[in-house]
């Protein structure tokens, strides 16, 4: 496992990448205040990449071409990613990817919040539907039931686009469910509260159950 503390990575990332990039297979850059994927294209043998607790807001610049043949694990927990379609666009180009985690991002409902549990389940089915090769998603393995529900509901789920940049507090991972772009909160008050707290990509909601 190659792991660098924040100060070392920020000061020496190019030198570090040049020195070990070709041979490092597992890289942990958690808690480095990373906002871009600069110099990660030099790590051409990675099987595992951990980028938790950073400040990433999008997947622009992710080194897909360099990692497509090797990357199996990608964790992006506790960043500021607002658009799950952005994450999926990258993940779908990583054919060996088996483990993905996006917990505690604005794009993902908090699975430990009872009020968000149904939203998280739908969100999970959608990701499994889009990424059928996954074996582990977020904090648990992908079960046979996950796959069954993903096949049954996944094609009818979609994710609402964010309407404005996420507030800093959105990093806690809250979100409002949506079917056709309109909030599906239990009440207008709840929707207003959610919008005030954070504008995030909403977890997918079943648009129409034709099963």
ABEGO torsion letter per residue (X at the ends): XBBBBAAAAAAAAAAAAAAAAAABABBBABGAGBABABGAAABAABABBBABGBABABABGBBAAAAAAABABBBABGBABABAAAAAAAAAABAABABBBABGBAABBBAABAAAAAAAAAAAAAAAAABAABABBEABBBBAAAAAAAAAAAAABBBBBBABBBBAAAAAGBBBBBAAGBBABABAAAAAAAAAABBBBBBBBBABBAX
